[in-house]
């Protein structure tokens, strides 16, 4: 069923209040801005405020969604929930914080969906991840694009992937047992401006933009692994558009959201270097985490369900992201000079 066929725009028009959890984070902040610009009343909830901009939400609550009472407070009086809150980061973070990630996100997801049921939420979107896909399907750089049904037989990424897959099943059971309208989206490497670019939680596009911005022409930057591992990357504006389209649709099974263009990490470095106008080489560190060998999104079902796929090219998305990170680093340097 396509978005045009679903007839749900009429439903969206009478939504009075929307909750975005994780509204202090990268995707949640962009989504909040999009929804407010579209004329919706938005309550943002997170354990922290957005890092780089003031939230545009009409109401923002600082809550700890690991706590049941805070989830009940967050969902009180709202109609729809976009649930993005999670403890997560790039490969270095998720490889070294499995216990904390699994503990925190299991509590967040379990308390949030139960609070949604108790408070009579009409529609609930859960943001899952490509990390739910089995490792045995991602052991080659020339990976076959991952279809939604390929998540089973399950062998999800340890820690983060397993808790995401468990939460997907929880959404299914709440839909079947309690009638809660759930939507499930599986993100594939979302990137763009206003995302974390240092400190250990950053993902590869932001990390390379930072490293290249700080490097001189003809320098070498650190690349984790041999650089031949492959991924696909989706720009933030397309991610937000896809989330909203899915929420407005009648589709309730897991759905990939990402680009289906496969590039190696070495190619990604070249694209960032081109955006910077620099000649940059990679210095490969084989001791660092590099994740699965290859991961790509199969967008067949995305086209069928939404009649749409992410349109922004990787080059354009990287150019915008690089310019923003370069400006942030310049502002930081100026502030340090002034304080010194």
N, C-alpha and C positions, 0 to 999 in steps of 0.2 A: 504494500500500500504506500503510495506517495503522499507527501505532505499536502499536495493539492487535493488528493482524494479523501484525506482524513476528515475534513470538515471541522477542524478543531480551533480555527481562528476565532469562531464565535465563543468557544469556551474560554479562550484566553482573555477576551474582552471584559469578562465579568469577574476576573481574578482581582480581589481587593488588596491583598498583601502578599508579597513574595519574600521568603527567607532565603538568603544565601549564606551557608556556613562556609568557613574558610575565607571569608570576605577580606581578611587581612593579608591573604596570600596572593600569589601571582595571577592565577586564572580567576580566582574568586573576585579580586579587585576589578579586573577587566570586565567580567560578567556583570558585576554590580553596576558599573558605569554604563554598560550597554542597556541594561534593563531600565535604569533611571532615565536615560536619554529617550527611551521608547515610551516613557510616560507612566511607568509603573511605580507603585509604592514598594520600597525595598527595605527590609531589615537585614543589615549585615551583622554577622556574629563571628567572632574569632577570639582566640586567646591573646591576640596582639592586633595593633592597628597596622594598616598598610605601611610599607617601609618607605616608599618614595613619593607618594601622593596622599592627600586627604581623601578619605572615602566619600563618594557621592551619595551613599545611602542616606535616606531621610532619617533613619534610626540605626545606630550602631551600638551593639552590646558586647562588652568584654566578658566572655563566659568560657568556662572550661568544659567542653563537651564530653570529657571523660566522666563527668558527673551527671547522674540521672536527673537531678533537680534542675541543673542548668539546661539540659536538653528540653525539659518540659517548659521552662521559661522561654527558651528560644523559639519553640514551635507554637506558643500560645497566641491565638488570634490570627494566624496566617493561613492562607489557602494552599499555596504551592511551596515546595521546598526543593531548592537546588543544593544537594549535599556534597560539598567539596572538601570539607575539613578533614585533614589527615596529617600525621607526622610522617614526613617523607623528604626526599632529596635526590641527588644524583647517585650514580653507581657507587661512588666511594662511601657515601653516607649509608645507603641501604645495605651494603655488604658488611658494615661494621656496627650496625645498630639494630640487629634483627629482633632482639628481645623487646626493646623499647618500642619499636615500630609495631610489632604484632600486639603487644599489650595495649598500647595507647589506641590504635586504630580499631581493635576489636571492641574495646569499651565504647569509643565514639560511635561506631556504626551500630552496635547493638542498642545503646541507649537512644540514639537518634531515631531509629526506625520505630522503636516502641513508643517514644514520645509522639511521633507523627500519628501513630494509630490512636493513642489515647486522646490526642487533641483534634482528631477528625480531619487531618490533612487530606486534601482532595487528590493531590498528585505529588509524587516524590521521585526526584532524579538522583541516582547514585553514580558517582564518578569512579569508575574502575580503571584498569590499566592493562596495557599489553603485556605486563609482567605475569598475567594469569596464564599465558600460553606455555605449553610444555617445552622444557629444555631440549627434548629429543627432536623437536621440529625446528630447532634454531641452532644447529651445530655446524652450519656451513655459511660462509659469506654469501653464497648464491642461494639464499634461503627462498623457499616457496612462500609467496605471500600468505599470511595467516588469516584463515576464515574463522568466523565466529564459532562455528561448530568444532574447530580444531582444539579448543580448550580442553576437550576430553578425548581419551583418558587423561586424567589430570596429572601434571608434574610441574606445577607452577614454580616461579622463582621463589627460592627459600625466603621465608619471612614475609616480605611485602606482597609478593604475588599470591601466596596462600591466603593471607587475610583478606585480600581483595576478592579472591574467588569465593571464599566463605561468605562474604557480604553479598555477593551476587546471588548466591543461593538463598540467603536470608530475604532478600527482596522478592525473589520468586515465591517463597513460602508465605510471606505476608500478603502478597497479591492473591495467591490461591486460597489461603485460609481466612483472611480478614477482608479481602476486597480492596486493599490499598492499591491505588493505581501507581505502579512503579515504572521507572525508565532506567536503563543501565547503559552507560557509555564507556567504552574502553579507549582511553587516550593512548596515542602513539607519539611520544616525544614532542611535547608542546614547547615552543620557545617564542621569545619576543621581548620588547622593551618592558621595563618595570619588573623584570624577574631577577632573582638573586644571581649575582655574578661572581661572588667570592664568599669565603667563609667556610667552605666545605660542603654546602648543600646544593651548589650550582650544578647544572647539567652541561653536557658537552658544548652546545652552541655558545652559551654564555661564557663558559670557561675559556674557550678558544678566542672569543671576541676580546675578553680581558687580556689574555696572554699576548695576542697579536697587537693590541693597542699599546701595551707596555713595552713591546719589543722594537728594536731598531731594524731598519731595512737590512735584509740578508741575515738576520738572526735565526736561531733555532729555538723552538718552543717545545716544552715537554708534551708528549702524547702518550697516554696510557695504552699499553699493549703494542702490537706491531702496526696498528693503524689500518689493518685490512678488514677488521670487523665492520659490519654494515648495519645501517639503520635508515629509517625514513623519518622526516621531520615536518611538523605541522605548525604553521604560523598562528599566533594567538588570536588574531581577528577571525580567522577561519574556524578555530576551535570554538570560540564564543558563538559564532553563527550556527555551527553545527549543534551545539548544546541546546540552543533555543529552538531550533527546528525539530530536534528530537523530542523535547519537552512538549511541543505543540502537536506532535503526531500521536497516533494511536498505537504505536509500536512499543511492545513491552519486553522484548527479548534483548539480550546484549547486542550492542552495535559498535563496530570499530569507528573511530574518528581519528583520521590521520591522512597524511599523504601516502601515495603508493609508489613514490620515486625512491629507489634504493641507491644510497651513496655510501662509500667507505668513509671511515673516520679521516683517513688521509685526504680524501676528496673534500671533506668538510673543511679541513684546515686550509686547503687551497682556495675554497670559496670565500672564507673569512679573509684570507690574505688579499684576495682580489678586491674585496670590498674596502679594505684599508689602503690599497694601492702599494702594497709592500711585497717583496720577495721573502717568503718565510719557509723554513724547512722544519720538519718534525724530528725531535730527538726522542726515540721510543724507549719507554721504560716497561720492560716485560714483567716487572714485579708488582705492578699496580693492578687493581681490579679492572676488568674490561667487559664484564657481563657476557651475555650470550654471543655466539659468533656472528649471527645474522638475525635481523628482525625487520619485517616489512608488513604493511597493512594490506589486506585484500579488501578493496572498496566496492566489491560487487553488490553486497547487501546495502551498503550506504547509498549507492545510486538508486537501487530499487525502492528503498524505504523513503528517502527524502527527495529523490529526484535532483540530487545535488552532490558535488564533491568539493573539497577545499581548493580554491582557485589560485592562491598566492604562491608564486614560485619560491623555491628555496633561496635563490639569489636575492630576490627582492626582500624577503623576510630577514635574511642575514644582513643585508645592507642597512635596513632600518634598525635592527638590533645593535649592530656594530656602532652606528652613529650615536645611539643613546648611551651605550656603555662607555664609549670614548668620551662623551660629554660628562658623564658621571665621574670618570677618573680625573678629568681636567678640573672639574669643580672641587673634587677632593684635594687635589694637589694645591690648588689656589688657597683653599681653606687652611691647609697645613702650613703653607708659606706665611699666610697672614698671622696664624697663631704663633709661629716661631719667631 
